[in-house]
């Protein structure tokens, strides 16, 4: 049901999507999709709903989802396993992760936090947060990294904050700004422990061998399942900003 709340917050259609590799998986997937389709239609008759089943590996289907079907968000589930990880880095749209245990209330995604680090890709995450402020009346907090020991990185953090203020001012909205205790390398984990019901941030741009073995920082945060996360793709050559 979190997907329904997310679609409602951003005024989007809900597409029940699934991919399969063989006939047996297809039959099982059809039954699962039918169950959720009936459940949604019964409990939320006003929801705009569609169904899409595609054959093949997810990492090869995300191109079609982003281009042919004009996908904007993808509800990937609570865990970032290797299949989803590979698909995410091929996608042109952000992935949404939730364990499905958000508070049972219509007022979801009202407390949105964006960790602001020194990366340029943070600007994409800030852009997405404006949609929650505009369409969902969400309170957006920018949690700025404390890079006092690195002058260059601290300047990049300030540049990202300045860019955020310009963007939000275009919508006559002023986000809350709070300076964290952690540097850019720990600000995302700090944001996880704060009062909010949605985190928006960019994934790792450069993935090393240790990251593949032990997991990237975003994978560790997502797989804790403590908060809903909207994860944006930092690889600009494939990423398309929402309009």
Buried (B, 14 or more C-beta within 10 A) or exposed (E): BBBBBBBBBBEBEBBBBBBBEEEEEBEEBBEEBEEBBEEBEEEBEEBEBEBBEBEEEBBEBBEEBBEEBEBBBBBBBBEBEEEBBBBBBBBBBBBBBBBEEBEEEEEBBBBBBBBBBBBBBBBBBBBBBBBBBBEBEBBBBBBBBBBEEBEEBBEBBBBBBEBBBEBBEEEEEEBEBEBBEBBBEBBBBBBBEBEBBBBBBBBBEEEEEEBEEEBBBBBBBBBEBEBBBBBBBBBEEBBBEBE
